[in-house]
């Protein structure tokens, strides 16, 4: 994959040539392609707004989407987008300079949502929920302005699994972030092409590529998050039983409504025994005699 400089996108210039990195890259590309195909994300001629936070996951997302597009496997236009939300200390020049250097079409938007969040969220509470809602609203607006049909996010396998357990432990429901969703207005798709990719692989990939990572703790509101608690639980399970995360993730793709308790998903009241189905008139009342 690295024999010819003309055979790679600039996002991969200077990539390690070792066997381990090649295997890593191949695995992430394969898993991303599987998610894109399995969940029907591709519409020919579509335009995707690829959201970049500057974290390891969004850099991996951008690179792998361009890998697929470079090889003719993703027939869509890609527009990278970073929303500068005005957090103190945010290095505003990092992403524009990186995207310019890589020749990636992009849009950088400044919206001071940080001040709104600080004003609305009570002291001692985390900012993430409101921050995310405000960010999503602006990204939808930008997607419409740019003629995009989908907003594309860098959530990976572990994000999806952690969200499932957060909903289980704290939300009282079985739900997570799906790979494909339609927004409430019904005019935009939301895609997560890295749904099958492990967080550890994203971290190794972005580190090996030496991408300029921007941490997601600029607002100082990350301590004590429920997600961090869930992550610690999953880390413990993984240490005790390697591969547990992947087994649990596969269970999200193998739901059996008849073996849960949601009567809205399965008609428990309408269940019949096999003998009843075979003899529908067994318990029927006797017909009255005919009049002569």
NORDASUL-V286269 format. One record per residue. N is the residue number from 0. RES is the residue in one letter. PHI is phi in radians with two decimals (999 if undefined). PSI is psi in whole degrees, -180 to 180 (* if undefined). OMEGA is omega in whole degrees, -180 to 180 (NA if undefined). Layout:
BEGIN
n->[N N]
res->[RES RES]
phi->[PHI PHI]
psi->[PSI PSI]
omega->[OMEGA OMEGA]
END
This chain:
BEGIN
n->[0 1 2 3 4 5 6 7 8 9 10 11 12 13 14 15 16 17 18 19 20 21 22 23 24 25 26 27 28 29 30 31 32 33 34 35 36 37 38 39 40 41 42 43 44 45 46 47 48 49 50 51 52 53 54 55 56 57 58 59 60 61 62 63 64 65 66 67 68 69 70 71 72 73 74 75 76 77 78 79 80 81 82 83 84 85 86 87 88 89 90 91 92 93 94 95 96 97 98 99 100 101 102 103 104 105 106 107 108 109 110 111 112 113 114 115 116 117 118 119 120 121 122 123 124 125 126 127 128 129 130 131 132 133 134 135 136 137 138 139 140 141 142 143 144 145 146 147 148 149 150 151 152 153 154 155 156 157 158 159 160 161 162 163 164 165 166 167 168 169 170 171 172 173 174 175 176 177 178 179 180 181 182 183 184 185 186 187 188 189 190 191 192 193 194 195 196 197 198 199 200 201 202 203 204 205 206 207 208 209 210 211 212 213 214 215 216 217 218 219 220 221 222 223 224 225 226 227 228 229 230 231 232 233 234 235 236 237 238 239 240 241 242 243 244 245 246 247 248 249 250 251 252 253 254 255 256 257 258 259 260 261 262 263 264 265 266 267 268 269 270 271 272 273 274 275 276 277 278 279 280 281 282 283 284 285 286 287 288 289 290 291]
res->[X X X X X X X X X X X X X X X X X X X X X X X X X X X X X X X X X X X X X X X X X X X X X X X X X X X X X X X X X X X X X X X X X X X X X X X X X X X X X X X X X X X X X X X X X X X X X X X X X X X X X X X X X X X X X X X X X X X X X X X X X X X X X X X X X X X X X X X X X X X X X X X X X X X X X X X X X X X X X X X X X X X X X X X X X X X X X X X X X X X X X X X X X X X X X X X X X X X X X X X X X X X X X X X X X X X X X X X X X X X X X X X X X X X X X X X X X X X X X X X X X X X X X X X X X X X X X X X X X X X X X X X X X X X X X X X X X X X X X X X X X X X X X X X X X X X X]
phi->[999 -2.10 -1.26 -2.19 -1.07 -1.38 -1.69 -2.27 -1.39 -0.93 -1.06 -1.89 -1.10 1.40 -1.13 -1.01 -1.75 -1.25 -1.09 -1.10 -1.18 -1.07 -1.14 -1.06 -1.07 -1.10 -1.14 -1.15 -1.06 -1.10 -1.15 -1.17 -1.09 -1.09 -1.15 -1.05 -1.32 -1.12 -1.81 1.02 -1.48 -1.56 -2.06 -1.03 1.45 -1.33 -2.24 -1.89 -1.64 -1.64 -1.52 -2.03 -1.68 1.68 -1.52 -1.04 -1.22 -1.26 -1.12 -1.08 -0.98 -1.05 -1.12 -1.25 -1.09 -1.22 -1.06 -1.13 -1.14 -1.03 -1.69 1.34 -1.78 -2.41 -1.41 -2.35 -1.55 -2.07 -2.16 -1.31 -2.50 -2.09 -1.80 -1.39 -1.66 1.39 -1.16 -1.02 1.48 -1.17 -1.38 -1.13 -1.60 -1.09 -1.19 -0.99 -1.14 -1.11 -1.18 -1.08 -1.07 -1.48 1.19 -1.69 -1.00 -2.70 -2.40 -1.89 -2.16 -1.82 -2.49 -1.38 -1.35 -1.01 -1.11 -1.12 -1.11 -1.06 -1.27 -1.61 -1.51 -1.04 -1.05 1.65 -1.63 -1.39 -1.54 -1.01 -1.08 -1.17 -1.00 -1.14 -1.11 -1.13 -1.09 -1.08 -1.06 -1.18 -1.14 -1.10 -1.07 -1.09 -1.04 -1.14 -1.09 -1.62 1.26 -1.54 -1.72 -2.57 -1.80 -2.01 -2.01 -1.70 -1.14 -1.93 -0.98 -1.21 -1.03 -1.14 -1.17 -1.11 -1.13 -1.03 -1.25 -1.11 -1.17 -1.18 -1.37 -2.03 -1.79 1.16 -2.64 -1.67 -2.81 -2.67 -1.53 -1.36 -1.11 -2.47 -2.62 -1.84 -1.16 -1.08 -1.30 1.44 -1.92 -2.40 -1.51 -2.14 -2.00 -2.26 -1.16 -1.56 -1.00 -1.66 -1.67 -1.28 -1.04 -1.06 -1.21 -1.07 -1.13 -1.12 -1.13 -1.12 -1.18 -1.12 -1.45 1.03 -1.21 -1.34 -1.31 -1.88 -1.20 -1.70 -2.27 -1.16 -1.49 1.22 -2.05 -1.71 -1.20 1.29 -1.18 -1.03 -1.10 -1.15 -1.13 -1.13 -1.04 -1.12 -1.10 -1.15 -1.06 -1.12 -1.08 -1.16 -1.12 -1.31 -2.53 -0.94 1.66 -1.07 -1.01 -1.17 -1.10 -1.13 -1.12 -1.08 -1.12 -1.20 -1.76 -2.43 -1.33 -2.20 -0.98 -1.21 -1.95 -2.02 -2.17 -1.56 -1.22 -1.37 -1.69 -2.43 -1.46 -1.14 -1.12 -1.56 -1.15 -2.25 -1.30 -1.05 -1.16 -1.20 -1.16 -1.37 -2.22 -1.10 -1.71 -0.99 -1.83 -1.26 -1.14 -1.17 -1.23 -1.16 -1.15 -1.28 -1.37 -1.73]
psi->[-13 14 -30 123 -25 -6 8 155 152 -26 -18 7 133 12 146 145 4 160 -40 -43 -39 -41 -42 -49 -44 -40 -45 -41 -46 -46 -37 -43 -39 -43 -43 -43 -44 -35 13 52 -20 124 119 134 3 167 128 137 108 114 127 124 -19 3 172 -36 -42 -33 -43 -44 -51 -46 -44 -37 -40 -31 -48 -43 -41 -34 12 18 -2 88 59 160 144 130 112 145 131 131 107 111 10 21 141 132 3 125 88 -19 -14 -55 -45 -43 -41 -47 -38 -46 -38 -5 32 123 135 166 127 125 133 124 118 72 -21 -45 -37 -45 -45 -36 -35 -31 127 150 135 -13 155 152 -13 -44 -52 -41 -43 -42 -44 -42 -44 -40 -44 -38 -38 -43 -46 -41 -42 -44 -32 3 28 148 -12 145 127 125 160 23 137 -174 -45 -35 -45 -43 -43 -39 -38 -48 -31 -42 -36 -47 -37 -24 -12 34 156 101 157 -168 115 155 -26 135 153 135 169 -33 -18 12 -5 143 154 121 148 81 -19 18 -29 0 133 146 -40 -35 -40 -42 -45 -40 -52 -37 -43 -34 -8 39 147 92 134 120 154 39 26 -27 -10 24 29 -15 140 19 144 -36 -38 -36 -44 -41 -40 -39 -46 -37 -41 -44 -40 -39 -41 -28 85 135 -4 -39 -46 -37 -45 -38 -41 -30 -28 -18 10 51 142 94 -32 -13 19 -160 12 105 -13 -20 -25 137 79 -39 -27 3 140 153 157 -37 -34 -40 -33 -25 74 -20 6 -45 13 143 150 136 141 152 149 142 138 *]
omega->[-174 -174 -173 -178 180 -175 -179 174 179 178 -178 178 -179 180 178 -178 -178 -178 -177 180 179 178 179 -179 -180 -179 -179 178 -179 -178 178 179 179 180 180 -178 -176 -176 172 -177 -171 167 -177 -180 -179 177 -177 171 -176 -171 -179 173 -173 177 -177 -176 -177 174 178 178 -177 -177 -176 176 177 174 180 179 -180 -178 175 -177 -180 -174 178 173 -178 174 178 -178 171 177 176 -173 173 177 178 177 -180 -178 -169 -176 -172 -177 177 -180 179 -177 175 -179 -178 180 -178 175 -174 174 176 -177 176 175 -176 176 -179 -179 179 -178 -180 -179 -173 -174 180 -179 180 178 179 -176 -163 -175 -180 179 -179 -180 179 179 -179 179 179 180 176 179 -180 179 179 -179 -177 179 180 178 -176 170 -172 -175 -174 178 -177 -177 -176 174 -178 -180 178 179 177 -178 175 177 179 -176 -171 -175 179 179 175 -177 175 178 -179 178 -178 -176 171 -179 -175 179 176 -175 -178 170 169 -176 173 -175 180 -174 -179 -173 179 178 -179 178 176 -179 179 -178 -177 179 180 180 178 177 -178 -173 174 -176 179 178 -177 -177 179 -176 -174 -175 173 180 175 -179 179 177 178 179 179 177 -179 177 179 178 -179 178 -178 -178 -178 -177 -178 -179 -177 178 180 179 180 180 178 178 -176 -178 178 -177 -179 -180 171 -174 -176 -179 175 179 -178 -176 179 -178 -178 180 176 174 -177 180 178 180 -178 -179 -175 -177 -174 -177 -179 180 -179 -179 179 180 179 177 179 NA]
END
